[in-house]
């Protein structure tokens, strides 16, 4: 057995080997040590190798999915070796023959299909990066849904594209590992990278693989793919074949996506805007979590994909918005559709499991139940006779298709209660096959005979507790307690004696067991044959099923946007080819939702008009006044508009944004040896080098991570570059009030500020944006609100007053000599008008014996001290 294990392991050195032994997957040697630590399970030993104990651990087959999930999440790959013959078949080759085993699949992060291992509302993309000459390409495939696409990209866009797809696994040539761009990628996606030999990225081989997979002689019908795109697509197909051991899921023909088809958003911007995950990696609190009202898993996946890839096509955006309007205008229509969608299971992923041979009876039921609702969905999408549905709704209705024949077949064939596993049997309904019904009747009748036989034997030997039981070793046997042994007659054949029981058999019981066994085996064998026929009938209709699932997802997302708009009073945006950016009454969707959940004050809406005369807004004002929220909300409104959703505003007119950049917040990157300021400069450099006239840029506090004059100089030059070179729409928030002077120099720059009020020394944040610049930053007031010690606040006020004097050099000199700092401040705060003579108050206090004071005396003393105060 260990020779067999080591031979299989030799072919899969980079994977943990799940070696099937009966009801367990066992791991040995180093695999066992790694798995036991990762899974927190016991490490044992079995046998010896080279004189040393062999480490071993194992997991039950029926619970393997949970353990696989942990291993995959920890960055491991798993090779699953199954028994390919029974022990009885092995014995025919010789008494000591080992049961044949072989690896039936490789489980990797990008190729999992099990429902328990996947997030039902997110795609799990397998991505391949390829290069032919100086042309780069990226291809991506979700084998759990069949989605398959590719696009040519520039070297600078690799990181942004990978971040957009958020892949489970990335394939790339091992020759690239030493190149700078891929070293950078490896730092961000180390656990997801799978280097492969460069031969697997050959474009000619890739083209042949695609032609064979889709049974065509040319790929022209799918698009005009570059050699780099063919190489990336071919590598994906080759890897799927390798990991699935020749089995292929139903894969849609590849679609060619142009890089200009979607809004380009780099990784830093996605992170700053918390589009699908928060800064901490959680879904809750992200834009996606707030706007998602989808019902189905496929709808959730489509919405996630839309947010990750906002469209730059006004035609597509308008078609999506028309679909949203169709549902937004009729509450009854929308609710009827959503009620139907609640009954629609995830047909895409069930179909994938069936096509890979990993499905079960319940997956057949998923296909049946999902397709059965297509008729109801078509009726819900039909017009009411007074209005014609929009184009997108009509196309979705046609795409749903007609599946009555397949639904009828699955309805007639499947039993009401279905087992999880095919091998358990009992999933074919009564009346579907007469011969199967006969086998089941014979099997069930024989089992009744067992019950009758047990009653007869118990009466015959006068042992009321006599039982007829079954196990896989002895088969059927008679069991009694030891004290009744003398009651047993000669016709009862002794089989086994244990501490608490004695077991027997009879000739009659053996004959009955054989009859039951043959009936049960024939029934199960026929059911398995019928299952294969039903699975083939489903996969033969795979293209139509995927088309219907896609239509369900589209209408689910449209109805979701309509539901959101109704709940939160969102408006339909106007999106066109221009460069307008005119938001009236805009709100931050996530912050607003948080305020609503906490039942706090309502969100303060603000306008933002970045027209040609003021396409660059310079925003000043104190911290906590809402600058960052205002910046982010406008970026999120642009994203929502370009995914085809209504937006949180009174009105919105947005010219297509082709690239979105955000530099908001501060964070270091210690893994790359970058300080907070270095990260800020790298991200700013990326913006200034890439932003064009159709881009939208939001920048917050550029230059604050270094010396004052250095930072001011960098911020000044950045503003000028955005205005004169990039010529993009931009929001630039800053505390450098000196920059407001650029308003008179740069014609398209407009000064705006966050409005505040002062009341009795405190600052009140209005969270309103108005024209003009702030006269001060109110930083000390914010520090006071944050709870800084009074001594520190007082000292800060003194320093600020000195710095604001005209002669800043002499002020700085005086401040430098005024040390120790806190001793001076404490003295100033506690005795503001101390002279060189001793205060009468201090003289009085020195004469007081506190312990001797009565309450009345203490009160009188307070009045005396008050009289001694100079200003009383």
N, C-alpha and C positions, 0 to 999 in steps of 0.2 A: 504493500500500500504506500509506504513512504517513497519507494522508487517512482511510483506513479505520480505522487504528489510533487516530488522534486522535478520530474520531467515537465509537468504542467507549469510549475512555478518558473522554470527556466525560460519558458516562452513569454512570461508576463512579469518580468523583474520589477517593473515600476508600479505594480498594482498589488494591493492586498488580495490574497487568494481565498475566496469563500469556497471551501472544499466540502461538497455535500456528503454526509455520512448519515444515512437514515433520516431522522427528523431534525438534524442539526447541520449547520454550516460550521465546519471546524477550521481554525487557523493554526499554523505551526511556526516554530522557529521565530525569526524576527517579526514576521507578520503578527504572530500572537502577542508578542510584547508590545508592539505599537498599538494594536487594536484594543488590548486590555486597558492600556493607559488612556486611550482616546474615548473608549466606551465606558470606562469605570466598571469593568467586569472582572471576575476572578481569573487569574493566570494559574493554570495547573501544568501538569506534565504527563507525557505518555510515551513509553518506550525510550530507547537510546539511539543516538547517532554519533558515530566516531567516539564512543565511550562516554558521551555526555547526555544528560537528560534532555528530551525534546520539549521545549515550552509549547503549551497548547491552551487555546481558549475557544469558545464556541458560542453561537447564538441560535435560538430555535428558528426553524424555517418559517413557521407561521408568524413570527414577530420580526422577521428580517428587515422589513421596510423601515421600521423605527431606528434600527441600528445603522442601516445604510444611510439614512438621513444625517445622523450624527457624523459619520465618517466623511460624507461628501462635504458637509459644512466645515469640517476641519481640514479640508483640502486634500483628502485622500481619493484615490481611484480604486475601484474594486473589480476583480475578475471573478465571475460566478461560474464555478465548475459544478455541473449537475451530473447525476447518475444517468447514463444513457441506456442502461439495460437493468433488468431485475436480477436479484441474486440467483434465482432459478436459471435464468438464461446464462449467467456467468458460469454456473456449475457444469453446464453442458460442455464447456471448453476445458474442464478439468476441475478436480475437487478443490484445489487451492487457487483457482483463478480469481483475480480481483475484479470486482464490478467495474465495467468501463465508465470512464468519466471524461468529460471535455468541457471547455469553457463555452458557454452558450451566449454570453454577453459581457461587455465591459461597461461598468457603471461609472460614468464620469459626470462632472457638474453640468455639462452642456447637453447630455444625452439621456437624462432621466425622463421617464414618462409616468411613473407611478403617481397616482393622485395624492397620496400621503406625503410625497416628497416635493410637491410643487405648490406654489402659491397660485390659487385658482384665478386671481385677479391680475397676475403679471405674466408676461412672456418670459420664457427661459431660453434666451438666444445662445446658439452656438455660432461663434464668429470666426471668420478666417481673414487674415491680412495677407495680401500678395503684392508683389512688385514685378513688373516686366519692363526692363530698361529703367526709365525714369518715371514710369507711370505706376501709381499706387491704386489699389482697389480694396474694398472691404465687402464681404458677403456675410449674410446672416440667415440662420435657419432655426426655427423652433420645431423640433421633431414631434412635439406634443400637439401641435396644431397644423403643421404643414406649411406655415408661412415661410417664404423663401425670397430673398431680395439681394441685390448687389448694386454698388455704385462706385464710380471712380472718384478718387479724392486726392487732395494735395498732401504732401508730407506734413505740413503744418496743421492739417485738419484731423489727423489720425486720433489724437487724444479726445477731441470734441466728439467725433463720431463714435468712438468706443464708449464714451461717457453717456451719449444719447441712448445707445442700445442697452447699456448696463448688462453685459453678457454674463452667462454662467460660466463660459469657457471660451478662451481665445486661442486659435490655432495660428502659428506663424513658423516660418522657416528657422531652423536652428542656426543658419548662417547670419541671422540678423541680431543675435543676442548681444554682440559687441558694439553695435551701432548706437550712437547717442540717442536718437529718437526712440529706439526700442528699449534702451536702458531706462529712459524716463517712463515709458509705458509700463515696464516691468515693476518699477517702484510703486505705481498706483494699483496694479492688477497682478501682483506676484502670484497669489493663490489661484488665479484664473488662467494663467498662461500654460499652454501645452506646446512646447517646441516639437516640430516634426522634421524629418529629413526633407531637404529642399526638392527632392524628386517628386514629392507628393504635391508640389505647387507648379507642376509643368502645365502650361496653358493648353497644349495640344492634347495631352492626356485628359485634362479637365473637360475639354470640348467633347471628346469621345465618351466620357462618363455621362455627361448630360444628355447626349444624343441617345445613349443606350437606356438611360433611366426613363426618359420620356418617349422612347420609341419613335424618334424622328431622325431624318437625315440632315436636317439643318435647323439651327436655332433662331433663324430670322423671324419666325412668328412671335418669339418671346421678346425680341429687342436686338439692337445692334451692340453686342457686348465687346468691350475691348479685351485684348489678350490678358491683361491683368485681372479683369473681372472674371473671365473664364477660368483663370488659374485659381482664384479664390473660391469660386463656386465648385470647381472640380475637387478642391481639397476638402470641402465640406462633405460632398457626396462620398468621397473615398473614406473619410473618417467615420461617417455613419455606417457604411458597409463594414468597416473594420470592427467597430464597437458592437454592432448588432449582429455580427457573424452572418452576414449575407442577407438578413431580413431588412426590408425597407418599410418605413412608415409611408402613409400616403402623403406625398410632398406635392405642393402646388408648383406649377412651372415658375421659374424665377422671373421676378419683375425687376426691371431696370429703373432705379431711382436716381434722378439727377441731383447733384448736391445743391442746386439752386431751387429744388422743389420744396425744401423745408428750411425753416429759420435756423441759422447756425447759432448754437449756444454752447460756449465752451464749458469745461468742467467746473471752473471757478464760479461762473455765473449760475450754473444749475445749483451748486452748493449754496451760494449766497441767497438765492431766491427761494430755496427750499421747495422746489417744484413737486417732486414726488417723495422726497424724504427730508426730514429736518437735519440740522447740523449734526445731531447725535445719531442719525441713521434710522430714526423711527418714521413710520408712515403717518402716525397721528400728529397733527399739527402742520402738515404740509399742505400745499395748494390742492393736491390730488384728494387728500382726505376730506377737505372742506367742500369740494364741488362734486364729489362722486355720489350720484344718486342711482347708479346703474343697478339692475336686478340680477343679471346673469353673469357668470364667470367670463364668458366671451365679451360681453359688453364692458366689464371692468378692465379686461386686457386691452380692448380697443381704446378706451379712454386714457389708460396709462400711456399707450403708444402715441396717441394724439398730443398729449401734454409734452411728451419727450420730443416730438417732432412737429411743431406747429407749421401749418402749410403757408406757402408764399404765393399760392394761386388764388386770386380773387374769385375765379369761377367756382372752384371747389369749395371755398369758404362760403360763398353765397348759396350754393346747393345745400350745404350742411345747415346754414342758418334758416333756409326755407323749410327744411324738415323740422327744425326746432319750433319755428313759428306755427307750423301745422299742428303740433301738439300743444303749444302754449295757448293757442286761441280757443281750445276746447278741452275743458277739464274732464268731461265725461269720456271723450275719445282717449285722452291720455291715461286715465285711470283704467279704462277697459284694457288698453294695450298692456299696461304694467301688470294687471292681474293675470293676463295670459302668460307674460314673460316669467312670472313667479313659478309657473308650472313647467318651464323649459329647463331641463338639465344641460350639462356641458357636453354636447354631442361631439365637438371637435376633438377633445381629449379622449373620449370613449372610443371614437373611430381610430385614433392613433394606436391605442392599446390593442384593439382588435386586429389591426393590420400588422402589428409586430408580434402577434401571437401571445400577448400578455394580458389579453382581455378575459372577461368571464361573463357569465349569464347576466349579471347586472349591467354590464356595458351594452349588451343587446337591448335590455330594457330601456336604457338611457336613449339609445338611438330611436327606439319605438316611441317613447313618450315625447321626445323633442320633435320628431317629424310629425307626430299626430297633431301638434299645435299649429302647424303651418297653415292649415285651413282657417283656423280661428284668427290667426295673425293677418292673413290676407283680408279677411272681412273687416278687421279693425282698421286696416290701412285704407280701405275704400273710401271714396268721397261720399258726401251725403246727398249728392245730386244737385246741390246748389253751388258747389265749388269743386274745382278739379284739384286733386292732390298734386303737390309739387313733383318735379322730375325725380328727385331722390327717393321719394316715397313710392312712386310708380315702379322705379327700377328695383327697389327692395322687394316689392310685392312679386315682381316677376322672378327675382332671384330666389325667393323662397321655394319655388318649384312645387311639383305634385308628387306625392310619395304614397298614395293610397295602397298600392299593391304591396310595397315593402312593409308598411305599417300593418296591413292585414295579415301578412305572413308571420310577422313577429308576435302579433296579438294572439293568433291561433296556436302558435307553437310554444310560447313561454308559459310556465306555470305561474300562479298568483304570487307565491312566496319563493324567492330565488336564493340559492346559496351564494356565498361569496366566491367559492372556487368551483371550477368546472369539474374537478375530480370527485367532488362530493355527490354529484348526480342529483336527480330530483328536480331538474329545472325545465324539463319538457312537460307541457300541460297534457292533461288527460284528453283523449280523443284525437290528438294530432296524428299519432301513428298507432294502428291497431296492434301490430306485432309488439310494439313497446308496451302497450297496455297489458298484453298477455303476459309478458315477462314480469311486469310489476305485480300483476295479480298473483302469479305463481309464487313470486318472492314473498309477498305479503301474506298469502294463504299459508305458506310454509312457516312463517313466523307465528301465525296463530296456532299452528300445530305444535310449535315449541312450547307455547303457553299451556296448551292442553296436556302435553306430555309431562310437563313439570308437575301439574296437578295430579296426574295419574300416578307418577312415581312417588310423590309425597304421600299419597294415600296407601300405595302398595307397601312401602317400607315403614309406614307410620312415623315419618319425620316431617312435621309441618313446616320446618324452616328450610327444607330442601329447595335449592335454586338451580336453575340451568343458566349458566353464564357463558361469556365468550371473550377470548382475547386472541391476539394475532399469533401466539405461539401454540396454544393447545387447541384453538378453534372452540367449538361448543363442548362444555363439560358440565358434570353434575357436582355440586359442592354442598357438603354438610359439615357440621361441627364435629370435632373428634369424639364427643360423648355418644354419638349415634352410630359409630362404626359397626357395632355388633348387629345393627338392624339391617345392614346391607346384604342382599342376596348374591348368589354366585353369578347371576347374569350381569351384575355391575362390575365392570373392569376397573381395577385401581389404576389411577394415572399419577397422582402426586399427593404427597403428605406435607403439610406445612404446620406451623405452630398452632394456628387457630382454625385450620380447615383441612379437610380431606377431599380430594377430587376423584371423580369416577367418570366412566363413559359406558355406553352400551352400543351394540351393533345397530339397533334401531335409531339411536341418536346420530351415529356416524352416517347412516344412509340419508337421514333427513338433512343433516348438515351439507352433504354433497349436493342434494337437490336445491337447497337454499342458495348455496354458493354459486352453482351454475346459473340459476335464474337471476341472481343479483349481478353476476359478472356480465351476463348477456345483456341485461337491461342497461348497465352502465356503459358497456361498449357501444351499444346502439345510440345512447344519448350523446356520447362523445362524437360519434359520426354525424349525428344530426346537428350538433353544435358547430362542427366544422362547416357544414353546408350553410347554416344560417350566417356564420361569420363571413363566408365567401360571398353570400348574397348581399351582405351589408357593404363589404369592401368593393364589390363590383359597382355599387352606387356611390362610391366614395366622393367623386367630384361633385355630384349633386348635393350630397349631404354637407360638404364643406361650403358650398355656395349658399345653402340655406342657413348654415350657422353664421356665415359672414353677414347675411341680411339681418338676422336676429340681432347681432351685435350692433349694427348700424342704427336700427330703430331704437334699440335700448339706450344707446348713447344720446340720440336726439331727444327721446322722451326724458332722459335724465336731465339734460340741459334745460328743457322746458319746465320740469318740476322745480329745479333750482331757481330759475327765473321767477316763477310764481311765488315761491317761498320767500325770496329775498328782494323782490322788486328790482330785478336786473333789466337792462334795456338791450335791444338789438343794436349792435354796432354797425356803422357804415365802414366797409373796408374796400379800398380801391387801389389803383396803381400809383396814386400821387404820393406826396411826402407829408401830408397833413398829420397832425397829432393834436386833436382838439377834444379834450375830455371835460365834460361839465359834470360837476358833482361826483367825482370819482371817489371810490372807497377801497380800502384794502380788504379783500374777501376773507382772509384768515383772521386778521385782527377783529374785524366786524363780527365774525362768527364767535370768537372768544368772548367779546363783550356781551353778545346776546346770551351765550351759555351762562355767563356769570351774572346776568341780569344787572349789568352796570349801565353807565351812561351810554347813550347812542354814539355811534362813530361820527366824527365831524368830517363831512365831505369837502373836497377841494377841487378846483378847476386846474387844468394844465393845458396850455395852448402853445405848442412849439411850432408856430407857423414860420414862414420864411423870414419874417422880420425879427423874430425872437426865438430862433431854433435852439439857442443855448441859454438855459436858465442858470443863473448863479444864485444859489439859495443859501442865505445866512440865517442865523438864529441860534438860540441856546440848545444845549443837549436836553433831551427829554421833551422837547417841543414837538417832535414828530417828523423831523427831516428824513430820517431813514425810512420811516413808514411811508411817507409821501413818495420817496424815490421808488421803493419797491412796488407800491401799489400800481404805479403807472406801467412798470415793466410787466407785472402780472396781468394787467388789463390788456396789454398788447398780446400776450400769450393766449389769453382766453379768447380774444377776438379772432385770432388766426387759427385756433382749433375749431372754430365754427360754433362758439358758445355765446350766449348773452353775457353781458359784463356788468359789474357793480358800478353803475354810473347813471346819471340822469340822461346823458347822451354821449356818444363817442363816435368820432370820425378819425379813422386811422389809415394812413397810407402804409402799404405793405412794408414791414420791417424785415429785411433780409438777414441781418445779424443783430444779436442782442448781447450787450456786454454789461456786466455789473461788477463794480468794485466797492463793496459795502462791508464794513466790519473789519476786524483785525484778528489775524491768526498767524502763528508761526508754522514752520514746516521743518521740524528738527531732523526728520529722517533724511532730508536733503541738505541739512546744514544751513537752512535759511532762517534768518530772523524775521520778525513780524514786518519790519520795514522792507526787507529784501523781497518777501512775498508780495507786499504792496507794489513795489516797483516792477517786479516781473509781470504781475497782472496788468498794471498800467501800460507797460511797454507793449504787451500783447494787444491791448485795445488801440493804442495809437498807431501800431503797425498794420492793423487789419480793418479797422472801422472805415466804411465808405459812406457815401451820402445817404444811403437808405438805411443805415444802421441806427439803432437806438442805444445810447450809452447812459448809464447812471453811475456816478462817481461820488464817493463820500469821504471827505477828510483826507484827500491826497496830500502827502508831505508832512503829516503830523507825527510820523515816527522818527524824525531826526531833529537837528537843531532848528531853531525858529526861522532864521534867515535862509538856511538851506531848504527847509520845507516850503517856505513862502515862494522861493525862486522856482522850485519844481512845480508847485501848483500853478504859478503864474504862466510858466512856459507851457504846461499841459493845457490850460484853458485856451491859450493862443493857438496851439496846434489843433485842438478840436474845432475851433472857429475857422481858421484859415486853411488848414490842410485836410482834415477829415470831413469838414462841412456836414456833420451829421446832426441829428436831433439828440440833445444831451441835457441831462440834469446834473449839475455840479454843486454839491453841498460842501460848505467850508466854514471854518472859524476865522480864516484870514480875511478880516474886513478890508485889508488893503486891496484885495482883488476887486472890490466893488468899483474901484476907479476905472477898471477896464470897460465899464458900461459906456463911458464917453469915447472910448477908443475903438471898440469892436461893434459894428452896427447891428449884428444879429444877436448880441448878448443882452439879456434883460435881467435886471436885479430883482430878486424876490426874497422874502424873509418870512420866518415863522413868527406870528404875532403873539405877544405876551403882554401881561399887565403886572404892575407892581402895586402891592397893597400892604401898607404898614411894614415895609422892609421885606416882605415875601413876594415871590414871583408866582404868577398864575399863568399856566400854559393854556392858550386858547386852541392850539392845534389847527390854526387857520393859516393859510398861505396868502400873503398879500404882496402887492408891488412895493418896490423899494428895498432898502437894505436895513439890517438890524444895526442899532447904534452900539450894542454891546453884546457879550456872549452870556452873561449871567451865570458864569461858571461857578462863582463862589456861592451864589444862592442855591445852585443845584447840589454843591458839595454839602451845604448846610442841611438840605433836605435828606441827603444820604446819611447824615448822622455823624459827620466829622466833629471832633471835639471843638468846643467853643474857642479854646485857645488857638487852635489851628485856623479856624475860620477868621478870627480877629486878626491874626498875623497876616493871613492872606489878603485881607482888606487893606492893611497897612502897606504891604508890598505892592499891591495893585495901584494904590494911590501914588506911591513913589514912582513906579514905572511909567505912569501916565503923565508925569511932569515932563516938561520940555527937555530938561537936561537929564536924559536917561543915564548918561555915563556917570555923572556925579551921584545920582540916586543909587546906581548899582554899587558904587564904591561905599556909600554910607551903609547900604544893606549888608555888604560883605563884612564890614567891621562890627556889625551889630550881632555878635555871638557871645555866649551860647544862645541859640535861637529861642528855645521854649522857655528858658528862664525869664527872658525879657518879656515874652508874651504873657506868661502867667502873672508877672508883676503888673503889666499894663491892664490886664483884665480884672484882677482882684482889687487893685488900688489905682484907679485911673488918674487921680490928681495928686500923686504922692509928691511932697516937697522934701527938702533936706531935714526939716524939723519933724519931730515925732507927732503923729496924728493924735488928737484928743481921744478919738475912738479907740485907738490901740492902747493908750494909757488906761482908759476905763476898763477895757477887756482884760488887761493884765491883772487888775485888782479883783476880778470876779472869781469866786469859788463856785463853780458850776454845781457841784454836788450839794451845796448848802441852799440852793435857790428853791423856793416854793413855786408852784405854778403862778401864783399872783405876783411874786417877786420877779419872775422871768418876764411876765407881761409888762410890768412897770419898767424893767430894764430896756425892753425893746423901745418903749416910748422915749426913754432918756437917750438912747443911741440915735434914734431918729432926729432928736433935737440937735445933736452934735454934728449931724451931716451938713456939709456946707450948702448943698442945694436943697436939703430937706425933701 
